[in-house]
Amino acid sequence: ESVTVKLRTNSSMMDALVDWFGKDFRIMKEENDQMIVTLSCNETAMKYWALQYGLYVEILEPQSLRMAIREAVQQMSSVYEEDV
């Protein structure tokens, strides 16, 4: 099932966006090379995509996806806090 996703990123991510989602997304330009991208995709697939590109992408909507990514990042952080 697809959901509408809104994310913030910069123009350097354009190739990755096209590679993953084709050209079926909308872009709204912001300041300082930032842009808001709106697209439709599977929420679980977007979660893993956003985790892969997490340094370059911020999920804005839906809130459920934003929270799922936050929880995954927190769990990952706790794994790496301990010295091995």
N, CA, C and O atoms as CSV, one atom per row, in Angstrom:
chain,resi,resn,atom,element,x,y,z
A,1,GLU,N,N,0.840,-1.186,0.000
A,1,GLU,CA,C,0.000,0.000,0.000
A,1,GLU,C,C,0.880,1.243,0.000
A,1,GLU,O,O,1.840,1.328,0.766
A,2,SER,N,N,0.563,2.181,-0.836
A,2,SER,CA,C,1.350,3.405,-0.948
A,2,SER,C,C,0.799,4.492,-0.035
A,2,SER,O,O,-0.401,4.568,0.226
A,3,VAL,N,N,1.713,5.327,0.439
A,3,VAL,CA,C,1.360,6.511,1.224
A,3,VAL,C,C,2.041,7.711,0.582
A,3,VAL,O,O,3.005,7.564,-0.170
A,4,THR,N,N,1.536,8.886,0.882
A,4,THR,CA,C,2.183,10.109,0.414
A,4,THR,C,C,3.248,10.492,1.423
A,4,THR,O,O,2.971,10.617,2.616
A,5,VAL,N,N,4.473,10.678,0.936
A,5,VAL,CA,C,5.617,11.008,1.780
A,5,VAL,C,C,6.130,12.382,1.383
A,5,VAL,O,O,6.248,12.702,0.200
A,6,LYS,N,N,6.431,13.187,2.396
A,6,LYS,CA,C,7.044,14.486,2.168
A,6,LYS,C,C,8.387,14.473,2.883
A,6,LYS,O,O,8.461,14.123,4.061
A,7,LEU,N,N,9.445,14.851,2.180
A,7,LEU,CA,C,10.777,14.832,2.763
A,7,LEU,C,C,11.556,16.080,2.373
A,7,LEU,O,O,11.269,16.712,1.356
A,8,ARG,N,N,12.538,16.428,3.188
A,8,ARG,CA,C,13.436,17.542,2.911
A,8,ARG,C,C,14.810,16.974,2.574
A,8,ARG,O,O,15.310,16.081,3.258
A,9,THR,N,N,15.407,17.497,1.525
A,9,THR,CA,C,16.735,17.076,1.118
A,9,THR,C,C,17.367,18.212,0.319
A,9,THR,O,O,16.843,19.325,0.292
A,10,ASN,N,N,18.495,17.928,-0.330
A,10,ASN,CA,C,19.119,18.953,-1.174
A,10,ASN,C,C,19.293,18.416,-2.591
A,10,ASN,O,O,19.066,17.233,-2.848
A,11,SER,N,N,19.689,19.275,-3.487
A,11,SER,CA,C,19.742,18.902,-4.904
A,11,SER,C,C,20.773,17.814,-5.199
A,11,SER,O,O,20.686,17.167,-6.243
A,12,SER,N,N,21.725,17.596,-4.331
A,12,SER,CA,C,22.710,16.529,-4.561
A,12,SER,C,C,22.078,15.142,-4.499
A,12,SER,O,O,22.682,14.163,-4.938
A,13,MET,N,N,20.867,15.054,-3.958
A,13,MET,CA,C,20.155,13.772,-3.849
A,13,MET,C,C,19.287,13.475,-5.065
A,13,MET,O,O,18.613,12.446,-5.100
A,14,MET,N,N,19.292,14.355,-6.059
A,14,MET,CA,C,18.397,14.189,-7.206
A,14,MET,C,C,18.621,12.857,-7.925
A,14,MET,O,O,17.648,12.192,-8.282
A,15,ASP,N,N,19.859,12.454,-8.146
A,15,ASP,CA,C,20.127,11.181,-8.826
A,15,ASP,C,C,19.563,10.002,-8.039
A,15,ASP,O,O,18.956,9.103,-8.623
A,16,ALA,N,N,19.756,9.996,-6.734
A,16,ALA,CA,C,19.230,8.907,-5.903
A,16,ALA,C,C,17.702,8.889,-5.937
A,16,ALA,O,O,17.097,7.818,-5.992
A,17,LEU,N,N,17.085,10.049,-5.906
A,17,LEU,CA,C,15.624,10.115,-5.982
A,17,LEU,C,C,15.113,9.538,-7.298
A,17,LEU,O,O,14.168,8.749,-7.306
A,18,VAL,N,N,15.733,9.930,-8.406
A,18,VAL,CA,C,15.301,9.437,-9.715
A,18,VAL,C,C,15.576,7.942,-9.836
A,18,VAL,O,O,14.748,7.205,-10.371
A,19,ASP,N,N,16.726,7.486,-9.346
A,19,ASP,CA,C,17.055,6.055,-9.402
A,19,ASP,C,C,16.015,5.221,-8.666
A,19,ASP,O,O,15.629,4.156,-9.148
A,20,TRP,N,N,15.558,5.682,-7.517
A,20,TRP,CA,C,14.632,4.911,-6.687
A,20,TRP,C,C,13.170,5.115,-7.047
A,20,TRP,O,O,12.379,4.173,-6.988
A,21,PHE,N,N,12.802,6.343,-7.423
A,21,PHE,CA,C,11.380,6.669,-7.570
A,21,PHE,C,C,10.996,7.115,-8.976
A,21,PHE,O,O,9.853,7.511,-9.206
A,22,GLY,N,N,11.926,7.058,-9.909
A,22,GLY,CA,C,11.619,7.533,-11.251
A,22,GLY,C,C,11.467,9.044,-11.237
A,22,GLY,O,O,12.143,9.739,-10.479
A,23,LYS,N,N,10.588,9.537,-12.066
A,23,LYS,CA,C,10.367,10.983,-12.116
A,23,LYS,C,C,8.996,11.347,-11.580
A,23,LYS,O,O,8.498,12.448,-11.814
A,24,ASP,N,N,8.390,10.416,-10.859
A,24,ASP,CA,C,7.044,10.605,-10.356
A,24,ASP,C,C,7.060,11.206,-8.955
A,24,ASP,O,O,6.609,10.579,-7.997
A,25,PHE,N,N,7.584,12.431,-8.842
A,25,PHE,CA,C,7.560,13.153,-7.576
A,25,PHE,C,C,7.535,14.644,-7.865
A,25,PHE,O,O,7.900,15.093,-8.951
A,26,ARG,N,N,7.097,15.396,-6.870
A,26,ARG,CA,C,7.047,16.854,-6.986
A,26,ARG,C,C,8.126,17.473,-6.122
A,26,ARG,O,O,8.467,16.952,-5.060
A,27,ILE,N,N,8.660,18.589,-6.589
A,27,ILE,CA,C,9.716,19.302,-5.870
A,27,ILE,C,C,9.262,20.731,-5.608
A,27,ILE,O,O,8.746,21.410,-6.495
A,28,MET,N,N,9.466,21.167,-4.377
A,28,MET,CA,C,9.256,22.562,-4.023
A,28,MET,C,C,10.591,23.092,-3.506
A,28,MET,O,O,11.104,22.605,-2.498
A,29,LYS,N,N,11.146,24.070,-4.180
A,29,LYS,CA,C,12.445,24.626,-3.798
A,29,LYS,C,C,12.325,25.428,-2.507
A,29,LYS,O,O,11.313,26.080,-2.253
A,30,GLU,N,N,13.376,25.366,-1.702
A,30,GLU,CA,C,13.506,26.181,-0.513
A,30,GLU,C,C,14.819,26.946,-0.623
A,30,GLU,O,O,15.432,26.961,-1.691
A,31,GLU,N,N,15.247,27.562,0.427
A,31,GLU,CA,C,16.499,28.311,0.444
A,31,GLU,C,C,17.698,27.378,0.597
A,31,GLU,O,O,17.557,26.230,1.019
A,32,ASN,N,N,18.870,27.887,0.249
A,32,ASN,CA,C,20.150,27.202,0.483
A,32,ASN,C,C,20.204,25.799,-0.099
A,32,ASN,O,O,20.645,24.867,0.574
A,33,ASP,N,N,19.762,25.637,-1.338
A,33,ASP,CA,C,19.861,24.366,-2.047
A,33,ASP,C,C,18.968,23.275,-1.461
A,33,ASP,O,O,19.086,22.111,-1.842
A,34,GLN,N,N,18.087,23.635,-0.550
A,34,GLN,CA,C,17.166,22.668,0.046
A,34,GLN,C,C,15.901,22.566,-0.801
A,34,GLN,O,O,15.521,23.513,-1.488
A,35,MET,N,N,15.258,21.402,-0.739
A,35,MET,CA,C,14.003,21.213,-1.443
A,35,MET,C,C,13.113,20.266,-0.656
A,35,MET,O,O,13.587,19.402,0.082
A,36,ILE,N,N,11.805,20.451,-0.833
A,36,ILE,CA,C,10.801,19.562,-0.261
A,36,ILE,C,C,10.308,18.682,-1.409
A,36,ILE,O,O,9.875,19.185,-2.446
A,37,VAL,N,N,10.376,17.369,-1.214
A,37,VAL,CA,C,9.965,16.411,-2.239
A,37,VAL,C,C,8.725,15.685,-1.732
A,37,VAL,O,O,8.684,15.244,-0.584
A,38,THR,N,N,7.726,15.565,-2.582
A,38,THR,CA,C,6.514,14.828,-2.261
A,38,THR,C,C,6.373,13.683,-3.249
A,38,THR,O,O,6.443,13.886,-4.461
A,39,LEU,N,N,6.174,12.469,-2.723
A,39,LEU,CA,C,6.055,11.294,-3.582
A,39,LEU,C,C,5.161,10.264,-2.924
A,39,LEU,O,O,4.810,10.385,-1.750
A,40,SER,N,N,4.802,9.262,-3.682
A,40,SER,CA,C,3.959,8.179,-3.186
A,40,SER,C,C,4.741,6.879,-3.268
A,40,SER,O,O,5.289,6.544,-4.318
A,41,CYS,N,N,4.795,6.138,-2.146
A,41,CYS,CA,C,5.521,4.867,-2.132
A,41,CYS,C,C,5.088,4.044,-0.923
A,41,CYS,O,O,4.314,4.507,-0.085
A,42,ASN,N,N,5.591,2.840,-0.848
A,42,ASN,CA,C,5.337,1.952,0.277
A,42,ASN,C,C,6.048,2.513,1.514
A,42,ASN,O,O,7.224,2.869,1.445
A,43,GLU,N,N,5.341,2.589,2.634
A,43,GLU,CA,C,5.896,3.198,3.847
A,43,GLU,C,C,7.096,2.417,4.396
A,43,GLU,O,O,8.075,3.022,4.834
A,44,THR,N,N,7.030,1.104,4.376
A,44,THR,CA,C,8.149,0.297,4.877
A,44,THR,C,C,9.381,0.475,3.998
A,44,THR,O,O,10.492,0.614,4.509
A,45,ALA,N,N,9.192,0.471,2.685
A,45,ALA,CA,C,10.318,0.674,1.774
A,45,ALA,C,C,10.936,2.050,1.990
A,45,ALA,O,O,12.158,2.193,1.962
A,46,MET,N,N,10.099,3.063,2.207
A,46,MET,CA,C,10.615,4.415,2.440
A,46,MET,C,C,11.381,4.495,3.746
A,46,MET,O,O,12.357,5.238,3.847
A,47,LYS,N,N,10.953,3.743,4.743
A,47,LYS,CA,C,11.679,3.738,6.019
A,47,LYS,C,C,13.120,3.293,5.798
A,47,LYS,O,O,14.052,3.933,6.285
A,48,TYR,N,N,13.301,2.206,5.069
A,48,TYR,CA,C,14.656,1.700,4.849
A,48,TYR,C,C,15.452,2.607,3.917
A,48,TYR,O,O,16.664,2.754,4.076
A,49,TRP,N,N,14.775,3.214,2.947
A,49,TRP,CA,C,15.447,4.165,2.060
A,49,TRP,C,C,15.930,5.368,2.862
A,49,TRP,O,O,17.062,5.819,2.691
A,50,ALA,N,N,15.076,5.884,3.733
A,50,ALA,CA,C,15.428,7.047,4.548
A,50,ALA,C,C,16.552,6.725,5.526
A,50,ALA,O,O,17.403,7.574,5.791
A,51,LEU,N,N,16.564,5.514,6.063
A,51,LEU,CA,C,17.669,5.125,6.939
A,51,LEU,C,C,18.980,5.054,6.158
A,51,LEU,O,O,20.036,5.420,6.673
A,52,GLN,N,N,18.907,4.584,4.925
A,52,GLN,CA,C,20.102,4.501,4.086
A,52,GLN,C,C,20.663,5.888,3.781
A,52,GLN,O,O,21.880,6.076,3.764
A,53,TYR,N,N,19.791,6.848,3.543
A,53,TYR,CA,C,20.211,8.197,3.177
A,53,TYR,C,C,19.993,9.192,4.315
A,53,TYR,O,O,19.850,10.392,4.077
A,54,GLY,N,N,19.969,8.702,5.524
A,54,GLY,CA,C,19.614,9.505,6.689
A,54,GLY,C,C,20.414,10.766,6.916
A,54,GLY,O,O,19.897,11.718,7.502
A,55,LEU,N,N,21.640,10.807,6.479
A,55,LEU,CA,C,22.439,12.020,6.652
A,55,LEU,C,C,22.020,13.123,5.695
A,55,LEU,O,O,22.385,14.283,5.881
A,56,TYR,N,N,21.262,12.768,4.683
A,56,TYR,CA,C,20.920,13.721,3.625
A,56,TYR,C,C,19.426,13.976,3.484
A,56,TYR,O,O,19.019,14.826,2.692
A,57,VAL,N,N,18.604,13.253,4.239
A,57,VAL,CA,C,17.155,13.301,4.070
A,57,VAL,C,C,16.479,13.417,5.431
A,57,VAL,O,O,16.885,12.765,6.392
A,58,GLU,N,N,15.455,14.245,5.505
A,58,GLU,CA,C,14.601,14.299,6.696
A,58,GLU,C,C,13.165,14.031,6.255
A,58,GLU,O,O,12.620,14.768,5.433
A,59,ILE,N,N,12.560,12.997,6.789
A,59,ILE,CA,C,11.159,12.703,6.507
A,59,ILE,C,C,10.309,13.690,7.301
A,59,ILE,O,O,10.464,13.817,8.515
A,60,LEU,N,N,9.418,14.380,6.615
A,60,LEU,CA,C,8.526,15.339,7.265
A,60,LEU,C,C,7.140,14.755,7.514
A,60,LEU,O,O,6.529,15.020,8.549
A,61,GLU,N,N,6.649,13.970,6.579
A,61,GLU,CA,C,5.330,13.340,6.668
A,61,GLU,C,C,5.362,12.006,5.947
A,61,GLU,O,O,6.112,11.859,4.982
A,62,PRO,N,N,4.582,11.032,6.376
A,62,PRO,CA,C,3.623,11.052,7.476
A,62,PRO,C,C,4.326,10.941,8.831
A,62,PRO,O,O,5.455,10.462,8.929
A,63,GLN,N,N,3.646,11.383,9.836
A,63,GLN,CA,C,4.205,11.368,11.185
A,63,GLN,C,C,4.550,9.954,11.641
A,63,GLN,O,O,5.539,9.758,12.347
A,64,SER,N,N,3.747,8.967,11.246
A,64,SER,CA,C,4.018,7.574,11.637
A,64,SER,C,C,5.366,7.106,11.094
A,64,SER,O,O,6.090,6.383,11.780
A,65,LEU,N,N,5.708,7.508,9.880
A,65,LEU,CA,C,6.999,7.141,9.298
A,65,LEU,C,C,8.134,7.876,9.999
A,65,LEU,O,O,9.182,7.296,10.283
A,66,ARG,N,N,7.919,9.140,10.270
A,66,ARG,CA,C,8.923,9.930,10.989
A,66,ARG,C,C,9.238,9.296,12.352
A,66,ARG,O,O,10.400,9.200,12.748
A,67,MET,N,N,8.194,8.871,13.057
A,67,MET,CA,C,8.384,8.234,14.368
A,67,MET,C,C,9.083,6.885,14.237
A,67,MET,O,O,9.936,6.554,15.061
A,68,ALA,N,N,8.738,6.104,13.222
A,68,ALA,CA,C,9.379,4.799,13.018
A,68,ALA,C,C,10.871,4.971,12.752
A,68,ALA,O,O,11.682,4.189,13.246
A,69,ILE,N,N,11.231,5.971,11.988
A,69,ILE,CA,C,12.652,6.227,11.718
A,69,ILE,C,C,13.351,6.700,12.983
A,69,ILE,O,O,14.470,6.274,13.269
A,70,ARG,N,N,12.706,7.573,13.740
A,70,ARG,CA,C,13.293,8.042,15.000
A,70,ARG,C,C,13.581,6.864,15.928
A,70,ARG,O,O,14.657,6.788,16.520
A,71,GLU,N,N,12.626,5.949,16.055
A,71,GLU,CA,C,12.810,4.783,16.922
A,71,GLU,C,C,13.944,3.893,16.423
A,71,GLU,O,O,14.741,3.405,17.225
A,72,ALA,N,N,14.029,3.677,15.131
A,72,ALA,CA,C,15.098,2.845,14.574
A,72,ALA,C,C,16.464,3.480,14.824
A,72,ALA,O,O,17.416,2.782,15.173
A,73,VAL,N,N,16.565,4.778,14.650
A,73,VAL,CA,C,17.843,5.479,14.867
A,73,VAL,C,C,18.232,5.408,16.345
A,73,VAL,O,O,19.403,5.208,16.668
A,74,GLN,N,N,17.267,5.570,17.232
A,74,GLN,CA,C,17.558,5.472,18.665
A,74,GLN,C,C,18.041,4.071,19.038
A,74,GLN,O,O,18.974,3.927,19.828
A,75,GLN,N,N,17.414,3.044,18.476
A,75,GLN,CA,C,17.852,1.679,18.752
A,75,GLN,C,C,19.255,1.445,18.204
A,75,GLN,O,O,20.082,0.818,18.867
A,76,MET,N,N,19.527,1.937,17.016
A,76,MET,CA,C,20.868,1.791,16.433
A,76,MET,C,C,21.894,2.525,17.288
A,76,MET,O,O,22.994,2.021,17.515
A,77,SER,N,N,21.540,3.697,17.754
A,77,SER,CA,C,22.443,4.491,18.571
A,77,SER,C,C,22.815,3.746,19.858
A,77,SER,O,O,23.975,3.761,20.271
A,78,SER,N,N,21.842,3.104,20.484
A,78,SER,CA,C,22.129,2.383,21.715
A,78,SER,C,C,23.070,1.214,21.487
A,78,SER,O,O,23.861,0.876,22.367
A,79,VAL,N,N,22.995,0.592,20.319
A,79,VAL,CA,C,23.899,-0.515,19.987
A,79,VAL,C,C,25.335,-0.022,19.907
A,79,VAL,O,O,26.256,-0.705,20.355
A,80,TYR,N,N,25.528,1.163,19.338
A,80,TYR,CA,C,26.870,1.672,19.096
A,80,TYR,C,C,27.417,2.537,20.224
A,80,TYR,O,O,28.560,2.987,20.149
A,81,GLU,N,N,26.634,2.778,21.260
A,81,GLU,CA,C,27.111,3.552,22.396
A,81,GLU,C,C,28.120,2.771,23.235
A,81,GLU,O,O,29.020,3.354,23.839
A,82,GLU,N,N,27.966,1.477,23.265
A,82,GLU,CA,C,28.832,0.647,24.084
A,82,GLU,C,C,30.140,0.352,23.350
A,82,GLU,O,O,30.142,0.108,22.143
A,83,ASP,N,N,31.238,0.376,24.081
A,83,ASP,CA,C,32.525,-0.013,23.496
A,83,ASP,C,C,32.593,-1.521,23.418
A,83,ASP,O,O,32.131,-2.230,24.312
A,84,VAL,N,N,33.169,-1.993,22.350
A,84,VAL,CA,C,33.274,-3.443,22.158
A,84,VAL,C,C,34.638,-3.913,22.619
A,84,VAL,O,O,34.938,-5.104,22.546
